[in-house]
Amino acid sequence: MPVQIGATAANFADPTSLLSDCHRRIEVFLKVLQGVAKVAGRPLTDEARQSLDAALRYFREAAPKHTADEEESLFPRLRRIEDSNVAAVFSGLEPLEEDHRRVAPLHARVETLGQQWLTMGSLTLSEVEEFRTLVAELAVTYGEHIHVEDSVVFPLAAKVLSSDEKVAIGKEMAGRRNVRPSVHE
């Protein structure tokens, strides 16, 4: 079953494209958080409330699966490949994993503040500033992180991973989402 992310449908047979499509979704929900951060301090409109709730849910539920896809499925396989191009990229994997660890507490705090805003209808002035700062930091970190993965890591992985490795990664990704890939994937 193809997973619809953004305007394209990627499937588990092409895990690096699916990971890149996940980046498009991350970018969309980051823009939602940035837009909502601009109106922080004011009461939420129904549309802003729904948008904030959707973005928080995405980063709470779906984004950790994407991180696991990279750290548990893709990166370990890349580390095992003996190739000079992969070795050069391998040195860049640790900072990417560090990004995952660095954004976790930022997301936790955005979740707390966002839920408070949804529940209580407002944030204090200091909480508004904190929310805006956290969202801005997330946007910068993800921007750099996504650029490296989309322009370097994923294209290389698509070239050097065997068909069997791609199938295994796709199955692991599907398993994290409780989805069975179709026979054609």
Biotite code that builds the C-alpha atoms (Angstrom):
import biotite.structure as struc

atoms = struc.array([
    struc.Atom([0.000, 0.000, 0.000], chain_id="A", res_id=1, res_name="MET", atom_name="CA", element="C"),
    struc.Atom([1.564, 3.325, -0.964], chain_id="A", res_id=2, res_name="PRO", atom_name="CA", element="C"),
    struc.Atom([1.902, 5.901, 1.765], chain_id="A", res_id=3, res_name="VAL", atom_name="CA", element="C"),
    struc.Atom([0.710, 9.331, 0.684], chain_id="A", res_id=4, res_name="GLN", atom_name="CA", element="C"),
    struc.Atom([3.064, 12.015, 1.900], chain_id="A", res_id=5, res_name="ILE", atom_name="CA", element="C"),
    struc.Atom([2.693, 15.400, 0.293], chain_id="A", res_id=6, res_name="GLY", atom_name="CA", element="C"),
    struc.Atom([1.776, 15.501, -3.382], chain_id="A", res_id=7, res_name="ALA", atom_name="CA", element="C"),
    struc.Atom([3.531, 12.266, -4.331], chain_id="A", res_id=8, res_name="THR", atom_name="CA", element="C"),
    struc.Atom([2.969, 8.682, -3.350], chain_id="A", res_id=9, res_name="ALA", atom_name="CA", element="C"),
    struc.Atom([6.125, 6.837, -2.375], chain_id="A", res_id=10, res_name="ALA", atom_name="CA", element="C"),
    struc.Atom([6.090, 3.224, -1.393], chain_id="A", res_id=11, res_name="ASN", atom_name="CA", element="C"),
    struc.Atom([8.128, 0.984, 0.837], chain_id="A", res_id=12, res_name="PHE", atom_name="CA", element="C"),
    struc.Atom([9.974, -0.515, -2.166], chain_id="A", res_id=13, res_name="ALA", atom_name="CA", element="C"),
    struc.Atom([11.840, 2.785, -2.462], chain_id="A", res_id=14, res_name="ASP", atom_name="CA", element="C"),
    struc.Atom([12.663, 3.632, 1.156], chain_id="A", res_id=15, res_name="PRO", atom_name="CA", element="C"),
    struc.Atom([15.003, 6.543, 0.456], chain_id="A", res_id=16, res_name="THR", atom_name="CA", element="C"),
    struc.Atom([12.319, 8.288, -1.599], chain_id="A", res_id=17, res_name="SER", atom_name="CA", element="C"),
    struc.Atom([9.827, 7.616, 1.172], chain_id="A", res_id=18, res_name="LEU", atom_name="CA", element="C"),
    struc.Atom([12.263, 9.099, 3.714], chain_id="A", res_id=19, res_name="LEU", atom_name="CA", element="C"),
    struc.Atom([12.683, 12.160, 1.510], chain_id="A", res_id=20, res_name="SER", atom_name="CA", element="C"),
    struc.Atom([8.907, 12.468, 1.221], chain_id="A", res_id=21, res_name="ASP", atom_name="CA", element="C"),
    struc.Atom([8.764, 12.380, 5.027], chain_id="A", res_id=22, res_name="CYS", atom_name="CA", element="C"),
    struc.Atom([11.042, 15.397, 4.967], chain_id="A", res_id=23, res_name="HIS", atom_name="CA", element="C"),
    struc.Atom([8.461, 17.262, 2.922], chain_id="A", res_id=24, res_name="ARG", atom_name="CA", element="C"),
    struc.Atom([5.899, 16.492, 5.604], chain_id="A", res_id=25, res_name="ARG", atom_name="CA", element="C"),
    struc.Atom([8.288, 17.654, 8.341], chain_id="A", res_id=26, res_name="ILE", atom_name="CA", element="C"),
    struc.Atom([8.784, 20.908, 6.432], chain_id="A", res_id=27, res_name="GLU", atom_name="CA", element="C"),
    struc.Atom([5.018, 21.391, 6.121], chain_id="A", res_id=28, res_name="VAL", atom_name="CA", element="C"),
    struc.Atom([4.433, 20.903, 9.835], chain_id="A", res_id=29, res_name="PHE", atom_name="CA", element="C"),
    struc.Atom([7.401, 23.118, 10.728], chain_id="A", res_id=30, res_name="LEU", atom_name="CA", element="C"),
    struc.Atom([5.812, 25.866, 8.624], chain_id="A", res_id=31, res_name="LYS", atom_name="CA", element="C"),
    struc.Atom([2.565, 25.296, 10.511], chain_id="A", res_id=32, res_name="VAL", atom_name="CA", element="C"),
    struc.Atom([4.396, 25.731, 13.824], chain_id="A", res_id=33, res_name="LEU", atom_name="CA", element="C"),
    struc.Atom([6.151, 28.835, 12.501], chain_id="A", res_id=34, res_name="GLN", atom_name="CA", element="C"),
    struc.Atom([2.834, 30.305, 11.371], chain_id="A", res_id=35, res_name="GLY", atom_name="CA", element="C"),
    struc.Atom([1.176, 29.581, 14.681], chain_id="A", res_id=36, res_name="VAL", atom_name="CA", element="C"),
    struc.Atom([4.192, 31.003, 16.534], chain_id="A", res_id=37, res_name="ALA", atom_name="CA", element="C"),
    struc.Atom([3.562, 34.329, 14.785], chain_id="A", res_id=38, res_name="LYS", atom_name="CA", element="C"),
    struc.Atom([0.130, 34.561, 16.418], chain_id="A", res_id=39, res_name="VAL", atom_name="CA", element="C"),
    struc.Atom([1.256, 33.226, 19.796], chain_id="A", res_id=40, res_name="ALA", atom_name="CA", element="C"),
    struc.Atom([-0.024, 35.505, 22.518], chain_id="A", res_id=41, res_name="GLY", atom_name="CA", element="C"),
    struc.Atom([-3.418, 35.848, 20.867], chain_id="A", res_id=42, res_name="ARG", atom_name="CA", element="C"),
    struc.Atom([-6.365, 33.491, 21.206], chain_id="A", res_id=43, res_name="PRO", atom_name="CA", element="C"),
    struc.Atom([-6.302, 30.643, 18.697], chain_id="A", res_id=44, res_name="LEU", atom_name="CA", element="C"),
    struc.Atom([-8.778, 30.743, 15.843], chain_id="A", res_id=45, res_name="THR", atom_name="CA", element="C"),
    struc.Atom([-10.459, 27.432, 15.029], chain_id="A", res_id=46, res_name="ASP", atom_name="CA", element="C"),
    struc.Atom([-8.154, 27.051, 12.024], chain_id="A", res_id=47, res_name="GLU", atom_name="CA", element="C"),
    struc.Atom([-5.020, 27.826, 14.050], chain_id="A", res_id=48, res_name="ALA", atom_name="CA", element="C"),
    struc.Atom([-6.176, 25.434, 16.781], chain_id="A", res_id=49, res_name="ARG", atom_name="CA", element="C"),
    struc.Atom([-6.632, 22.597, 14.275], chain_id="A", res_id=50, res_name="GLN", atom_name="CA", element="C"),
    struc.Atom([-3.292, 23.373, 12.626], chain_id="A", res_id=51, res_name="SER", atom_name="CA", element="C"),
    struc.Atom([-1.411, 23.461, 15.923], chain_id="A", res_id=52, res_name="LEU", atom_name="CA", element="C"),
    struc.Atom([-3.047, 20.231, 17.066], chain_id="A", res_id=53, res_name="ASP", atom_name="CA", element="C"),
    struc.Atom([-2.156, 18.495, 13.766], chain_id="A", res_id=54, res_name="ALA", atom_name="CA", element="C"),
    struc.Atom([1.465, 19.681, 13.884], chain_id="A", res_id=55, res_name="ALA", atom_name="CA", element="C"),
    struc.Atom([1.916, 18.619, 17.501], chain_id="A", res_id=56, res_name="LEU", atom_name="CA", element="C"),
    struc.Atom([0.389, 15.214, 16.733], chain_id="A", res_id=57, res_name="ARG", atom_name="CA", element="C"),
    struc.Atom([2.676, 14.762, 13.719], chain_id="A", res_id=58, res_name="TYR", atom_name="CA", element="C"),
    struc.Atom([5.834, 15.508, 15.692], chain_id="A", res_id=59, res_name="PHE", atom_name="CA", element="C"),
    struc.Atom([4.616, 13.391, 18.627], chain_id="A", res_id=60, res_name="ARG", atom_name="CA", element="C"),
    struc.Atom([3.512, 10.326, 16.641], chain_id="A", res_id=61, res_name="GLU", atom_name="CA", element="C"),
    struc.Atom([4.971, 10.214, 13.120], chain_id="A", res_id=62, res_name="ALA", atom_name="CA", element="C"),
    struc.Atom([8.331, 11.976, 13.359], chain_id="A", res_id=63, res_name="ALA", atom_name="CA", element="C"),
    struc.Atom([9.778, 9.439, 15.847], chain_id="A", res_id=64, res_name="PRO", atom_name="CA", element="C"),
    struc.Atom([9.078, 6.691, 13.298], chain_id="A", res_id=65, res_name="LYS", atom_name="CA", element="C"),
    struc.Atom([11.058, 8.631, 10.702], chain_id="A", res_id=66, res_name="HIS", atom_name="CA", element="C"),
    struc.Atom([13.957, 8.965, 13.137], chain_id="A", res_id=67, res_name="THR", atom_name="CA", element="C"),
    struc.Atom([13.831, 5.216, 13.810], chain_id="A", res_id=68, res_name="ALA", atom_name="CA", element="C"),
    struc.Atom([13.760, 4.567, 10.052], chain_id="A", res_id=69, res_name="ASP", atom_name="CA", element="C"),
    struc.Atom([17.051, 6.385, 9.754], chain_id="A", res_id=70, res_name="GLU", atom_name="CA", element="C"),
    struc.Atom([18.792, 5.299, 12.950], chain_id="A", res_id=71, res_name="GLU", atom_name="CA", element="C"),
    struc.Atom([17.618, 1.686, 13.115], chain_id="A", res_id=72, res_name="GLU", atom_name="CA", element="C"),
    struc.Atom([17.266, 0.769, 9.454], chain_id="A", res_id=73, res_name="SER", atom_name="CA", element="C"),
    struc.Atom([19.213, 3.026, 7.099], chain_id="A", res_id=74, res_name="LEU", atom_name="CA", element="C"),
    struc.Atom([22.281, 4.259, 8.986], chain_id="A", res_id=75, res_name="PHE", atom_name="CA", element="C"),
    struc.Atom([23.393, 0.834, 10.327], chain_id="A", res_id=76, res_name="PRO", atom_name="CA", element="C"),
    struc.Atom([23.298, -0.623, 6.820], chain_id="A", res_id=77, res_name="ARG", atom_name="CA", element="C"),
    struc.Atom([25.305, 2.275, 5.423], chain_id="A", res_id=78, res_name="LEU", atom_name="CA", element="C"),
    struc.Atom([27.915, 1.795, 8.149], chain_id="A", res_id=79, res_name="ARG", atom_name="CA", element="C"),
    struc.Atom([28.435, -1.833, 7.067], chain_id="A", res_id=80, res_name="ARG", atom_name="CA", element="C"),
    struc.Atom([29.183, -0.983, 3.426], chain_id="A", res_id=81, res_name="ILE", atom_name="CA", element="C"),
    struc.Atom([32.862, -0.940, 2.551], chain_id="A", res_id=82, res_name="GLU", atom_name="CA", element="C"),
    struc.Atom([33.092, 1.821, -0.042], chain_id="A", res_id=83, res_name="ASP", atom_name="CA", element="C"),
    struc.Atom([35.135, 5.025, -0.009], chain_id="A", res_id=84, res_name="SER", atom_name="CA", element="C"),
    struc.Atom([32.119, 7.206, -0.914], chain_id="A", res_id=85, res_name="ASN", atom_name="CA", element="C"),
    struc.Atom([30.100, 5.661, 1.879], chain_id="A", res_id=86, res_name="VAL", atom_name="CA", element="C"),
    struc.Atom([33.017, 6.048, 4.309], chain_id="A", res_id=87, res_name="ALA", atom_name="CA", element="C"),
    struc.Atom([33.151, 9.756, 3.519], chain_id="A", res_id=88, res_name="ALA", atom_name="CA", element="C"),
    struc.Atom([29.420, 10.116, 4.120], chain_id="A", res_id=89, res_name="VAL", atom_name="CA", element="C"),
    struc.Atom([29.621, 7.880, 7.203], chain_id="A", res_id=90, res_name="PHE", atom_name="CA", element="C"),
    struc.Atom([31.527, 10.596, 9.029], chain_id="A", res_id=91, res_name="SER", atom_name="CA", element="C"),
    struc.Atom([28.462, 12.779, 8.537], chain_id="A", res_id=92, res_name="GLY", atom_name="CA", element="C"),
    struc.Atom([26.019, 10.329, 10.105], chain_id="A", res_id=93, res_name="LEU", atom_name="CA", element="C"),
    struc.Atom([26.975, 11.026, 13.708], chain_id="A", res_id=94, res_name="GLU", atom_name="CA", element="C"),
    struc.Atom([26.046, 14.732, 13.474], chain_id="A", res_id=95, res_name="PRO", atom_name="CA", element="C"),
    struc.Atom([22.719, 13.698, 11.926], chain_id="A", res_id=96, res_name="LEU", atom_name="CA", element="C"),
    struc.Atom([22.060, 11.356, 14.835], chain_id="A", res_id=97, res_name="GLU", atom_name="CA", element="C"),
    struc.Atom([23.069, 14.127, 17.226], chain_id="A", res_id=98, res_name="GLU", atom_name="CA", element="C"),
    struc.Atom([20.458, 16.360, 15.547], chain_id="A", res_id=99, res_name="ASP", atom_name="CA", element="C"),
    struc.Atom([17.834, 13.727, 16.400], chain_id="A", res_id=100, res_name="HIS", atom_name="CA", element="C"),
    struc.Atom([18.896, 13.805, 20.050], chain_id="A", res_id=101, res_name="ARG", atom_name="CA", element="C"),
    struc.Atom([19.089, 17.615, 20.107], chain_id="A", res_id=102, res_name="ARG", atom_name="CA", element="C"),
    struc.Atom([15.566, 18.179, 18.773], chain_id="A", res_id=103, res_name="VAL", atom_name="CA", element="C"),
    struc.Atom([13.895, 15.679, 21.126], chain_id="A", res_id=104, res_name="ALA", atom_name="CA", element="C"),
    struc.Atom([13.808, 17.999, 24.180], chain_id="A", res_id=105, res_name="PRO", atom_name="CA", element="C"),
    struc.Atom([12.866, 20.934, 21.932], chain_id="A", res_id=106, res_name="LEU", atom_name="CA", element="C"),
    struc.Atom([9.882, 18.976, 20.646], chain_id="A", res_id=107, res_name="HIS", atom_name="CA", element="C"),
    struc.Atom([8.959, 17.934, 24.176], chain_id="A", res_id=108, res_name="ALA", atom_name="CA", element="C"),
    struc.Atom([8.824, 21.554, 25.295], chain_id="A", res_id=109, res_name="ARG", atom_name="CA", element="C"),
    struc.Atom([6.925, 22.681, 22.159], chain_id="A", res_id=110, res_name="VAL", atom_name="CA", element="C"),
    struc.Atom([4.456, 19.866, 22.877], chain_id="A", res_id=111, res_name="GLU", atom_name="CA", element="C"),
    struc.Atom([4.013, 21.034, 26.480], chain_id="A", res_id=112, res_name="THR", atom_name="CA", element="C"),
    struc.Atom([3.557, 24.677, 25.524], chain_id="A", res_id=113, res_name="LEU", atom_name="CA", element="C"),
    struc.Atom([1.338, 23.812, 22.557], chain_id="A", res_id=114, res_name="GLY", atom_name="CA", element="C"),
    struc.Atom([-0.920, 21.591, 24.661], chain_id="A", res_id=115, res_name="GLN", atom_name="CA", element="C"),
    struc.Atom([-1.123, 24.295, 27.302], chain_id="A", res_id=116, res_name="GLN", atom_name="CA", element="C"),
    struc.Atom([-2.110, 26.817, 24.641], chain_id="A", res_id=117, res_name="TRP", atom_name="CA", element="C"),
    struc.Atom([-4.736, 24.445, 23.250], chain_id="A", res_id=118, res_name="LEU", atom_name="CA", element="C"),
    struc.Atom([-6.121, 23.657, 26.703], chain_id="A", res_id=119, res_name="THR", atom_name="CA", element="C"),
    struc.Atom([-5.947, 27.022, 28.429], chain_id="A", res_id=120, res_name="MET", atom_name="CA", element="C"),
    struc.Atom([-6.321, 29.242, 25.385], chain_id="A", res_id=121, res_name="GLY", atom_name="CA", element="C"),
    struc.Atom([-3.247, 31.356, 26.036], chain_id="A", res_id=122, res_name="SER", atom_name="CA", element="C"),
    struc.Atom([0.403, 31.466, 26.944], chain_id="A", res_id=123, res_name="LEU", atom_name="CA", element="C"),
    struc.Atom([2.237, 33.950, 29.126], chain_id="A", res_id=124, res_name="THR", atom_name="CA", element="C"),
    struc.Atom([4.530, 36.465, 27.428], chain_id="A", res_id=125, res_name="LEU", atom_name="CA", element="C"),
    struc.Atom([7.609, 34.468, 28.442], chain_id="A", res_id=126, res_name="SER", atom_name="CA", element="C"),
    struc.Atom([6.014, 31.260, 27.164], chain_id="A", res_id=127, res_name="GLU", atom_name="CA", element="C"),
    struc.Atom([5.178, 32.968, 23.858], chain_id="A", res_id=128, res_name="VAL", atom_name="CA", element="C"),
    struc.Atom([8.827, 33.964, 23.457], chain_id="A", res_id=129, res_name="GLU", atom_name="CA", element="C"),
    struc.Atom([10.001, 30.487, 24.450], chain_id="A", res_id=130, res_name="GLU", atom_name="CA", element="C"),
    struc.Atom([7.596, 28.864, 21.968], chain_id="A", res_id=131, res_name="PHE", atom_name="CA", element="C"),
    struc.Atom([8.833, 31.144, 19.171], chain_id="A", res_id=132, res_name="ARG", atom_name="CA", element="C"),
    struc.Atom([12.487, 30.525, 20.041], chain_id="A", res_id=133, res_name="THR", atom_name="CA", element="C"),
    struc.Atom([12.019, 26.753, 20.160], chain_id="A", res_id=134, res_name="LEU", atom_name="CA", element="C"),
    struc.Atom([10.186, 26.666, 16.827], chain_id="A", res_id=135, res_name="VAL", atom_name="CA", element="C"),
    struc.Atom([12.872, 28.829, 15.212], chain_id="A", res_id=136, res_name="ALA", atom_name="CA", element="C"),
    struc.Atom([15.603, 26.529, 16.527], chain_id="A", res_id=137, res_name="GLU", atom_name="CA", element="C"),
    struc.Atom([13.755, 23.474, 15.228], chain_id="A", res_id=138, res_name="LEU", atom_name="CA", element="C"),
    struc.Atom([13.396, 25.090, 11.803], chain_id="A", res_id=139, res_name="ALA", atom_name="CA", element="C"),
    struc.Atom([17.122, 25.861, 11.556], chain_id="A", res_id=140, res_name="VAL", atom_name="CA", element="C"),
    struc.Atom([18.183, 22.414, 12.759], chain_id="A", res_id=141, res_name="THR", atom_name="CA", element="C"),
    struc.Atom([15.795, 20.583, 10.457], chain_id="A", res_id=142, res_name="TYR", atom_name="CA", element="C"),
    struc.Atom([16.686, 22.798, 7.501], chain_id="A", res_id=143, res_name="GLY", atom_name="CA", element="C"),
    struc.Atom([20.361, 21.858, 7.689], chain_id="A", res_id=144, res_name="GLU", atom_name="CA", element="C"),
    struc.Atom([19.647, 18.236, 8.601], chain_id="A", res_id=145, res_name="HIS", atom_name="CA", element="C"),
    struc.Atom([17.195, 17.681, 5.766], chain_id="A", res_id=146, res_name="ILE", atom_name="CA", element="C"),
    struc.Atom([19.509, 19.345, 3.255], chain_id="A", res_id=147, res_name="HIS", atom_name="CA", element="C"),
    struc.Atom([22.368, 16.933, 4.088], chain_id="A", res_id=148, res_name="VAL", atom_name="CA", element="C"),
    struc.Atom([20.158, 13.870, 4.005], chain_id="A", res_id=149, res_name="GLU", atom_name="CA", element="C"),
    struc.Atom([18.275, 14.774, 0.826], chain_id="A", res_id=150, res_name="ASP", atom_name="CA", element="C"),
    struc.Atom([21.324, 15.949, -1.118], chain_id="A", res_id=151, res_name="SER", atom_name="CA", element="C"),
    struc.Atom([23.992, 13.520, 0.117], chain_id="A", res_id=152, res_name="VAL", atom_name="CA", element="C"),
    struc.Atom([22.873, 10.607, 2.292], chain_id="A", res_id=153, res_name="VAL", atom_name="CA", element="C"),
    struc.Atom([19.706, 9.438, 0.548], chain_id="A", res_id=154, res_name="PHE", atom_name="CA", element="C"),
    struc.Atom([21.048, 9.630, -3.041], chain_id="A", res_id=155, res_name="PRO", atom_name="CA", element="C"),
    struc.Atom([24.141, 7.678, -2.007], chain_id="A", res_id=156, res_name="LEU", atom_name="CA", element="C"),
    struc.Atom([22.066, 5.131, -0.106], chain_id="A", res_id=157, res_name="ALA", atom_name="CA", element="C"),
    struc.Atom([19.820, 4.642, -3.144], chain_id="A", res_id=158, res_name="ALA", atom_name="CA", element="C"),
    struc.Atom([22.924, 3.808, -5.197], chain_id="A", res_id=159, res_name="LYS", atom_name="CA", element="C"),
    struc.Atom([24.853, 1.584, -2.805], chain_id="A", res_id=160, res_name="VAL", atom_name="CA", element="C"),
    struc.Atom([22.159, -0.413, -1.014], chain_id="A", res_id=161, res_name="LEU", atom_name="CA", element="C"),
    struc.Atom([21.295, -3.739, -2.567], chain_id="A", res_id=162, res_name="SER", atom_name="CA", element="C"),
    struc.Atom([17.735, -4.548, -3.597], chain_id="A", res_id=163, res_name="SER", atom_name="CA", element="C"),
    struc.Atom([17.491, -6.938, -0.655], chain_id="A", res_id=164, res_name="ASP", atom_name="CA", element="C"),
    struc.Atom([18.611, -4.211, 1.769], chain_id="A", res_id=165, res_name="GLU", atom_name="CA", element="C"),
    struc.Atom([16.068, -1.796, 0.329], chain_id="A", res_id=166, res_name="LYS", atom_name="CA", element="C"),
    struc.Atom([13.327, -4.402, 0.713], chain_id="A", res_id=167, res_name="VAL", atom_name="CA", element="C"),
    struc.Atom([14.389, -5.062, 4.310], chain_id="A", res_id=168, res_name="ALA", atom_name="CA", element="C"),
    struc.Atom([14.412, -1.342, 5.125], chain_id="A", res_id=169, res_name="ILE", atom_name="CA", element="C"),
    struc.Atom([10.987, -0.940, 3.508], chain_id="A", res_id=170, res_name="GLY", atom_name="CA", element="C"),
    struc.Atom([9.589, -3.827, 5.550], chain_id="A", res_id=171, res_name="LYS", atom_name="CA", element="C"),
    struc.Atom([11.003, -2.364, 8.753], chain_id="A", res_id=172, res_name="GLU", atom_name="CA", element="C"),
    struc.Atom([9.522, 1.033, 7.915], chain_id="A", res_id=173, res_name="MET", atom_name="CA", element="C"),
    struc.Atom([6.139, -0.538, 7.171], chain_id="A", res_id=174, res_name="ALA", atom_name="CA", element="C"),
    struc.Atom([6.320, -2.474, 10.442], chain_id="A", res_id=175, res_name="GLY", atom_name="CA", element="C"),
    struc.Atom([6.833, 0.724, 12.408], chain_id="A", res_id=176, res_name="ARG", atom_name="CA", element="C"),
    struc.Atom([3.599, 1.996, 10.878], chain_id="A", res_id=177, res_name="ARG", atom_name="CA", element="C"),
    struc.Atom([1.710, -1.288, 11.257], chain_id="A", res_id=178, res_name="ASN", atom_name="CA", element="C"),
    struc.Atom([1.286, -1.434, 7.479], chain_id="A", res_id=179, res_name="VAL", atom_name="CA", element="C"),
    struc.Atom([1.864, -4.437, 5.277], chain_id="A", res_id=180, res_name="ARG", atom_name="CA", element="C"),
    struc.Atom([3.693, -3.527, 2.078], chain_id="A", res_id=181, res_name="PRO", atom_name="CA", element="C"),
    struc.Atom([2.017, -4.961, -1.007], chain_id="A", res_id=182, res_name="SER", atom_name="CA", element="C"),
    struc.Atom([3.598, -7.787, -2.987], chain_id="A", res_id=183, res_name="VAL", atom_name="CA", element="C"),
    struc.Atom([4.742, -5.257, -5.610], chain_id="A", res_id=184, res_name="HIS", atom_name="CA", element="C"),
    struc.Atom([6.703, -3.165, -3.160], chain_id="A", res_id=185, res_name="GLU", atom_name="CA", element="C"),
])
